[in-house]
Amino acid sequence: MARLNTKRPEITTPRVVCDHAAMNNRLHEETSPYLLQHANNPVHWQPWDDAALAAARNGGKPILLSIGYSACHWCHVMAHESFEDAATASVMNEHFVCIKVDREERPDLDKVYQQAHQVLTRNTGGWPLTLFLEPETLTPFFGGTYFPRTPRHGLPGFTDLLLRIASVYREKRDELLTQGEKVREVLVQLQGETTAATMADEALLSAAREALGKTYDHEFGGFGDAPKFPMPMTVERVLRHWAFAQYRGSRDRDGLDMVMHTLTQMARGGIFDHLGGGFCRYATDRRWRIPHFEKMLYDNAQLIHLYASALRVGPDALLAGTLEETVHWLLREMHDDEGGFHTALDADADGTEGSFYVWRREQVRRLLTDDEYLLIETLYGLDKPANFENKWILYRTDSWRSVVHRLSMDSDHAAGLLASARRKLFVARSERVPPGRDDKVLTGWNGLAIKGLAAAATSADRVEWLEAAHRAADFLRNNVWKSGRLLATWKHGTGRHGGCLDDYAFVIDGLLALLRRDWRDEHATFLLDLVTVVLDQFEDTTDGGFYFTPHDHEAPLVRLKSTVDDAVPPGNAVLAQALTELGHLFAEPRYLDTAARTLAFARQTMEQLPAGHCAMLSALEDQTYPPQTIILRGPKAAAEDWRRTIDTGYRPWRHIYVIPYEGVHTAPAYLPRLVSAATREKVTAFVCHGLQCGSPLTSLEELQAQLE
C-alpha cells in the first residue's frame, strides 16, 4: 500500500514559546524528540550530563529527575499541566536542578531508577517517572509517576509537593542520605548471586508452563487481567513448550490452543489497527478492544516474529493477514530513508488521545456503498453502542466466517467488499492530523525488527521483507558501529550515547536470524565483532552473566544484571541463547561456557519466578536440548531449494544455514574438516547435533530421510 500522508506533525513542536535569553533550558541542543518537546518549557531543564550533576552538587540543590518518552500520553498530560505552566516552573527552578531523560535513549538510567522507585515506594513504576535525588549520591529519596497540577485522584498537587520536598531536603538531609544508602543496598541485593540448581531443567520448564496456565485468560486469550499486554515472550514460551513436548515424545494438550486463541483475539481486537496495520502497546480492557493508542517499534517487531512463528505450525488466514499488514505498516510508517526504523507513533494526535483512529458512524456510512457499509457495520460492531467517547474503535466483534454467513454473502464477494471498504477508510483517515512520529533510530529495537523481518520473510517467502532486513543491518553497521563500539541512537545523521547490553544482544540476535535465512559475509563478520565487544566489555567473569552497561560506563547507583522479562527480553537471556547457537555453529567453547555461566547466574531467580523468566527459559531449553544445526554448502540457488524443502513446520531446535561458496569467507570453524567430500558444483549438507556432526550428504532424499 502506498504511503498516503507524509506530512506528520513534528512532535518536537512545543506548546509554549519562552524567551531563551531569560532562562537556562539546554534541551534545544539535544537530538531526542522527547527532549526537544520540552526545549521551550519555562522549566530550566538540563540533560543528564556532568554539567547538570555538577550544578546540583555545587548549588546544594536536590535533583528533580523526570523520565519519559515522546509517545507517552501521561507524559504529555503532565507537561501541559505543570511543565508548561510558568508558576509551577518557577518553583521547580528555584528549589531543584531539573533533569529530563528520554528513557529510550538512556535505558541505563531508566532501568536503575525504575527499580529504585519500586524499592522506595513499593509500587510499580511507569512513565512519566518523577524522582527526587540527593545530588551527592544520586539516590532517590522520594518519587512517583504522574503528579497532577492540583490535588485529585488521591494524588497531591505538584506545586505543593515540590515545596514540601524542598523543605524536607533542607531540614532532614542527613536522614535522606541514610535512606538513600539503604535503597542502594537493596538494589545490590536484588542483583542476586549464582546458586546451584535445586530443580531439574525439565522440571523448571514444566513449572513455568504450569504457572502460565494458571494466569491464562481462557475466555479472551492472553495472560492476566486489564490492562492487558501482548507479552510476546510469554506466548512464545508456551508455543516452544508445546513444540519441545512433541520433540521429546510427550504432549502439551492445551499449549497450542492457548497460543492460537491469544493471537486470534489480539488480531480481532482494537489493539490491532484494522486499517493501517500494526499493534498498539496494550489494551486497557480484558477483551483487547480498547487500546492505549501509542505504537512502539519494539512491540511490533516482536509480534511480527511471534505471528510468523505461529504460522509455521499451519496456515491461518487471519494470522497471515495480520502479519502482512503489520509488516506493511512497519515499512510504510516507520522506515527511515537510510534503512533503519523509527521508534514510535504517539498516542495523541492534534492534542487528543486516539483521535486519529476513532470513527463516527455517519463518517463511515458516507464513505462506503450500502453493501460495504453493511459488512463493516456487522464485522466491526457499528450497529452496537459507541465504545470510546461516543465514537467507535474498530475491532471485530465476531469471526469472519460467522459474519459472512449471517449476511448470506458469497465469501469471495465479501472479501472484495472488505478490501475496498478498508481502502476507502484508510484513505479518508490519512487526511486527518496523524499522531507524531518519534523519528530517532534506536539500535537495539532495530535489532528486534531485523529478527522479526527475517522470520516473516521465511514464513511468508517474501523477498522484499528480507531485503528490508538486510538494509536495516547495513544501516546499523554503517551508522552506529563506530570505533569498535555500538551507539545507542541515531537521528538525521547524528549518533549519540554508548550502546548498552540490549543494543548488542538484540543486534546479535537479529543478525543471527538474518544469517539463518540468507547468509552474507558482512553480517557474519559484524556479528562476531559484536560478540567480542560483549565478552570484553559486559561479561561478569566472576559470577557469570552480563551487566547492562559496559565496564567503562558510569554507574549512578548499581550495575544491573537483569534476567526478568520486561517489555523486551533481558539481554542476558538473548545472549545466552545466541551464544549457545553460535557456540555450536562455530565450534567455539568460550561461547558455550559463557552461555552456561549466564544461565547458572540466573538459576536462583528462574526457580523463584519461572513464569517471569520466559526468555531465560528458552535459553535453558536450548542448552538442555542441543540444537540440530544443518549447513548447506554449494551453489546458492540449488542450496536454497534444499532449504525450502526441509525448512517446514515450527521446529525451534532446528537451525538451517545456507552458506554458499560464492562471496563467503566467514564459514563456521569446523567446516574445513568436513568439506573434503563437497564440491562447488552441487549441494552438500552437514547435519550436526550439538557439536557432533554426521557424514556429508549429497542427496536431498538422504537428507530428508535422516531428518525424519
N, C-alpha and C positions, 0 to 999 in steps of 0.2 A: 504494500500500500504506500503510495507516495506521501511524502510529508506535506501536509496542507497548510501548516501555520508555523513559520519560523520566527515570528515576532513575539517571543515570550517577553514578559516584563523582566527587567533586570531586578533581581531580588536584592541587589546591593543598594537600591534606591531607598534612602531613609525618609521617614515621615516628618522629621523635624530638622530644620536647617538652622544651624547656630553659627555664631561668629567664631571662627577658629582662632582669631587673634586674641580672644578673651578666654580661651580655655586651653587645656593641655591634653586633648584626646589624641592618642598616637595611632589609632586603628586605621587611619587613612593610608598608612604605609604598608598595610598587610595585603595579602592576596586572597585570603579566605572570604568567600561570600558572606558567611555568617558574621565575621568580624567587621566587614565593610557595612553590613546592615546597621551597625552601631557606631560607625565612624563619625557621625554628626550628632550623636546624643549629647546633651549637656553634661553627662557624666564624663569625668576625666579618665576614660578607660585607657588601660595600658595592656599591651600583650604580655604574656608570660615570658619575661626575659630578665637578664641580670640587672638592667637599669630599673625595672619596676620593683624587683625584690630589694635592691639596694635602697630605693626611695622609701620603702616601707620600714626597713631597718633603721635607716638614718633619721627618719621622721618620727619613729616611735609609734607608728600607726598600725593597727591591725589591717590585714588584707581582706577585702571583700572579693571572693573568688566566685565568678559566675560562669558556668559551663553549659553550653547548649549547642545547637546546630541549626543550619539555615532553614530546614524544612519543618521545624518543630512548632506546632501550633501554640502550645502554652508558653514557649519562649517568646513568641510574638506578643501574646497577651501581656506577659509581664513587662516586656519592653514598652508597649504602648501605654500601659498604666503607670509605670514607675520610671523607667529609664529615659523616657522622652519628656517627663514632667520636670520642669525647672526647679520646683521647690524640693522634690524628692532628690534630684541630682545634687542640689546644694548641700543637703545633709550627707549624702554619700561622699562628696568631695571633701567636706570639712573633716570628717571623722575617719575616713578609710582611704587606703590606696586600692583602687578598684581595678581588678584584672579580669579580662574577658578571654575565655578559651573556647576554641572550636573543638568539640570532643572528637570530631572525625580527623582533624589534623593532629591532635595531641591525645591519642588514646592512652598514652603512658600516664598522663595526668588524670584523665577521666577515670581510668580503671582504679587507680590507687585512691582517689578521693571519693569515688562512689563506694568503695569498700570501707573507707574511713567514716563516711557518712552513716553507713549501716552499723558500724561499731558504736558510733557516737549516739545515734538516735534510736537504734534498734528498729528502724523502719527501712523498707526498701527504698532505693534511690530512684533516679529518673532525671528528666530534663524539663525545665532548667534546673541545674543543681546550684544551690546557693550556700556557700560555706564562708565562715569567718575564720581566718588563720592567724595564729601567732607568728609574727614576722621573722623571729629568730629561728624557730624550729620548723615552721611551715606546717605545723599540726593544726587541725581544726578544733575549735572549742565550742562552736555552735553551728547548726546547719539545718537545711531543709531543701525543699524543691521550689515549687511556685509559692510566692507570697503575694497576696492581693495588695493593692494600694491602700484600701481601707478594710477594716476587720469584716470578715464574712467566712462562712463555711467552717467556723471554729478556728480560723487562722487569724493571727494578729495582723494589723495594718503594717505595711512595710516600713513607713517612716517611723512609727512608734517603736517598732522592733529595732531599727537602726540606732535610735537614741538610747534605748535600754542596753543594747550590746556595747555601745561606746562607753557607757557609764560603768558597766561591769568590767570592761577591759581596763579602765583607768584604776578602778578600786581593788580589783582582785586578780591582777596579772599573775602573781606567783601561783595562785591556785589553778589558773588556766594552764600554766606551764606544767604543773604536776599532772593535770588531767590529760594534757597532750601527750606526755610521756607514756601514760597508761594506754592511750589509743595506739601509739606506736608499738608497744609491747604486744598488744592483742593482734595487730596486723602481722607481726613477725610470727607469732604462734600459728596464725591461720595458714601460713605457707606450708605447714606440715613437715613431715620427715619420712625418710624411706623406712618402711617396715616390711617384715616378712608377710607373705600371703597366709591368710587363715582359711581361705576358701579355694577350692579348685577352680581353674579357669572356667570350665563349663558350668559349674555351679554359680559362679558370679554372673556369667552371661544369662543364665536362666533366671537368676534373682532380679536382674534388670527387666527382663521380659515380663515377669510376674508383676513387678511394681508398676510398669507401664500399663498393663492390662487393667489394674485397679483404678487408674486415673483416666482411662479411655472413656470418651463420651459415646456410648453405643448408639444413641439416637441421632446425633448430628456430626459425629466424627470429631477428630482432634482430641486434645488432652486437656483436662481441667475445665473450668467454667469461664465465664466472661470476666475481663476481656480475654479473647481467645487469639492466640498467636499461631502462625503456621507451624513453627517448630520443625523445620525440615530435618534436622539431625535426629530428632526423636522418631519421626515417621520412617526415616531411612534405617534406623536401628531395628525397628520392627520388621521392615522388609528384608534386611540382611539376616535377621534371626530366622525368619521363615525360610529363606533360601539355604542357609547353612544347615538348618534342620534336615532338609532334603538331602543335602550333601553328605550328612553324617548317617543318613538312612533312617531318620526319625521324622516326626511330623510336628508342625506348629499349626494346629487346627484353625485358629482364628486370625493369625497374623496377616495373611494376605487380604482378608476381608477388612480388617482394620485400616490397612493402608489404602486400599481402593475406595473404601467408603469415605475416608477423610479427604482424599484428593478429589473425589466426585463432589462432595459437599462444598469444598472450597471453590471448585470451578463453577458451581452453580451460584455461589453466594455473591453478595455485594462486595466482598473483599477483593474480588476479581473485577477488572474493568471490562465489561462485556462489549464495549465499543472500540476501545483503543488497545486492549491487552494490558498485561502486567497486573501485579498484585499490590494492594495497599499493605501497610505494615502490620495491622492487626484489625480484628473485628471487635467492636465494643459490646457485642452480644454473643450469646452462646451459639446461635444458628449461622454465624458467618455473614449475616445480612447487612449490618450497618458498619461501614469501615471507618477507621481513623485514616484520613484520606492521603496521607503522605506516601509516596512510593520511593523505596530505597533500592539502590543497586544491589546491596548485599542480600536482601531478601529474594529478589527476583533471580539473581544468579544462582542461589542455592535451590530455588524452586524449579528453575529450568533443569538443573541436574536431577532433581528428585522426580519430576514428571517424565523425563527421558528414561530414567532407570525403571520406573513403573511400566512404561510402555514396552520395555524389553520382555516383560512377563507375557504380554499378549496385546493384541490391538484393542483400542478403545477410542471411539470417535470423539467423545467429549474431551478426554485427556489429551488426545493428539491435537485437537483444535486449540485447547488451552495452551499447550506447549508452543505451537506455531504462532499464536497471537502474542504470547509473551516475548518470544524471540523477536518478532516483528516490532513490538514496542521498544525493546532494547535497542535495536538497530536504527529505528526511526527517531526516537525521542532522546536517547541517551548517548549516541555515538558522537565522539569528538572527531573533528575533521582530520586530526593527526592519527587516529586509530584507536585511542583509548576510549573509556566510557566514563560519563559524568556520574555524579554522586547521588542525586536525589531530585525529586519533584516535590514542591511544597504542598502541605495540607491545605493552605489557604490560596484563594485566587481573588483578586480585587478586594482584598481585605476581609473576605468571608470564607469560613471553613467549608470546603466541599462544593462551593458554588459552581465550579466547572463541570461537575459530574452529575448533578441532580436535574430533574425534569418536572415540568408541569404537564399534566395530562393533555391539555389543549395544544401545547407546543408540539408534542409527538403526533397528535391527530392531524394537525395542519401539514406536517411534513410528509405524511405517508398516504398511500392509497388505502381504500377501505380494507382490502384483503391483508395488506401489510400491517395495518393497524390492528386488525383483529388478532393476527398471530402474535404481534408484540404485546398487545394488551393481555392476552391469555398467558403467554410464556413468562412475562416479567411482572405480572400482577398489577397492571394499571387499572384493572377492574376491581381492585381492592382498595381499602383506605390508604391514604398517603402514609409513607413510612419514615419520612425525615423532614421535619419542619414544614409540613404542608406540601411537600413535594415528594417525588419518587426517586429513590435509588434503584437502579436496575439490578435485579437478581432473579434467577429462575425459581419460580415457585413450584415447579413440577418437572419431571423428566421430559425430554424432547419427545420421546415416543408417546407418552401419555397425552401431551398437548396436541400432537398431530392427530392422534386417534380421536380425541374429544371433538376436534374441529372437523373431523371427517375429510381431511386433506390427503392428497397424494404426497408421499414423503419427499419425492424429488421436487415437486412444485412448492411444498412448504419450505424446503431448504433454499430454493431460489428466492422466495419471498423474504426469508430471514436475512439472507445476504444483502439483498437490495435495500431492505429497511435499515439494517445496521449501517450500511454505507451512507445512506442519506442522513441518519442521525449523527454519524461521525463527522461528516462534512459540516453540518449545522453547528455541532459542538465546537468545531475548530475555529469558528468565528467569535467565540466567547473570549474573554480575557483568561488566558490559561494560567495555571499555577507556575510560579517561578521555578527555575531550574538552578540547582547548585552545580555549576559547571566546572568545579575543580575535579581533577582525576586523582583518585586515591589508589595507591599502588596495590595494597592488599586486596581491596574489593575488586580490582581488575583481575587479579589472580583468580578470584572466585568466578568472575564472568568467563574467563578463558576456560576454566574447568567445565562450567555449565554449557558453554557453546560447543566444546569438544564432545561432550556426552550427547547433546541434542543432535549434532551433525551425524554422529554414529547411529543413533536410534532412528532418525528420520532420513538418513542418507542424503543430507543437504550440503552440497559442496560450498555454497555461498556462506553458510554458517561457519563452516570450517575455516574458510578464508578470513572471516571476521575475527576468529580466534587467533589465527596467525598474525593478523595485523596488530591486534592488541599486544601479543607477545613481543612483536618487533618494536612497538611503541615503547613498552617498558624498558627493553634493552637499550634503546637509543636515547631515551629521555630521562629516565630516573635511575639508571645504573651509572653512577659517576664515581670515578677514582676507587673502584672496587667496593663500593657500598651502595645500597639502595636508599633513595629518597622516598619519603612517605607520601608526598603530594606534589602535584604539578598543575599549573594553570597558565594558559596563554604563554607558554614558552619558559616559564619560571618554575623550577623545582625547589621545594622547601622541606626542611625537617628530616632528620635521620630516621631511617626505617626502623620499626620495632619488630618483634618476633613474628607477629601475624603477617606483616608485609612479606617477609622472607618465606614463611611457611605456606601462605596462600599462593604465592607466585610459583614456588617449587611444585606444589600440588597441581596447579593449573598447567604448568609446563609438562609435568609427568603425564597428565591426562591427554594433553595435546600430542605428545610423543607416541602414546599408545595408538592414537588414531592416524597420525601422519608424521613420521619421523623426519625431522630436519636437524642437521648437524648443529646449526647455530643455536637452536633451542637447547639441545643436549649440553653443549658447552656452557651456555648461560646457566642452566640448572646446576651443573657441577660446581661452577664458580660460587653460586649462591649457597650451596651446601657447605662449601669450605668456609665461607664467612660465618654461617650459623654455628658451625662446630668451634670456630676460633673465638667468636665474639659473644655468644649467647649461652653456651653449654655450662651447666654447673657440673664440673668434673668430679666434685667431691660427693655430692648427694644425688646426682642424677637430675635429669630434666633440663629445661631451658628457661632462663629469665626472660621476662617480657622486654627488657631493654638491654642493649649491648653493654659490655664491660666498661666502656669509656663514656657512658651516658650519665647524666645527672639522675639522682635518685632522691626526690624530695622527702619521702617517708620511709619506703621499704621497696626492695626489688621483688616484684611479684613473680610467681611461677604458677600460673593458673592452669587448672586441669578440668574445671567445671564448664559445662555447656553454657553458652550465652546466646545472644542473637546470632553470633558466628561461632564456629567451633574454636576451642582453645588451640593456640599454636602448638602446644606440646602434643596434643592428640594428632594434629595434622602431620607434624614432623615424625612422630613415632610410626605412623602408618606409612608415610612416604619413604622414610629411611629403611623400613623393613622391605618395601618393594625394591628400592634402589640397591639394597644390600644383596638381594637375590639376583637382580638384573646384572649388576656389575661385579658380583662375587667379591664384595668389599666387607670384610669382617667388622671394620670400625663402625660402619653404618648400622649393622645388625646389633652390635654391642651397645651402641648409643641408644637405639630404639628400646632395647631390653631394659637399660638403666632408667630410661624415662618412664616406662611402664611400672618398674619397681618403685620409683619415687611416688607415682600416683596411686599405688595399690591401696594404701590406707583409706584415702578419701573415696576411691572407687568402691571399696567394700562397705563404707559407711553410707554412701548415697549412690547406689548403682544407676538408678534412673536419671540422675543428674550428670552422668558421665557417658552419654551415648557415643560421643565421638571417640573418647578414650577406649571404650569397649570395642569399637570397630577396629582400633589398632591392636588391642589384645587378641581379638579374633584372628587377625592376620598373622599374629605371632604364634597363636595356638595351632592354627591350621595353615601351614606354609603354602604360599601361593603356587599356582600352576602357571609357569611362565612359558609362553610359546613365542619363539623367534622365527620369523620367516625371512629368509635371505634369497636374493635373486633379482630378476627384472621386476621393477616396481609394479607395472600393470598386472603381471601374472600373479605376483605375491598378493596384491590387493584382492584379486579374485579368490584366492585361497582364504584370505581373512574374512571376506563376506560370507563364505561358506561355513566357516567354523565359529564365527562371532555371533552366535544366536543365543536367545534366552537371557535371563538375568543370572549371571554367574560371577559374583564379585570376587571370587578367588582366582578367576582366570584372567591373566594379563597377556594380551597379544601385541607383539611389536613387529611391524613390517620394517625391516632395516635393509633397504636396497643397497647394492654396491655403488651405484652412481651418486656422487656427491656426499658420501658419508665417510667420516673419519673417526667418529666417537663411538665405535661399536663396543658392546659390552666386553669386559676384560677377558672373560673365559672363551669368547668365540674363536679366537685364533687356534685354540686346541681342538675345536670341533669342526672347522670348515674344510678340512682336508678332502672330505668327500663331496664338498659343494662346488658348484661351477657357477659362473656368471650367466650362463645361458638358460638355466632352469631354476625353479624354486626348490630350496632345501629348508626343511622345518626341523627345529630343535625343540623338544618338549622337556622341560625341567620341573621337578617337584622340589621346592626349596632349592638347595644347591646341587641336587642330584639330577644329571641330565642323561637322557637316553640317546640312542644311536640316531644319526641323521636320517631323516625321512625324505624321500624324493617323489613320493606318490601321495596325492591328495587323499586317495582312498585309504592308504595306510595310516595317514594322519587321523582321518575321521574314525577309523576303527580303533586306534589307540585312545582317542579322546572318549569314545563311547564306552 
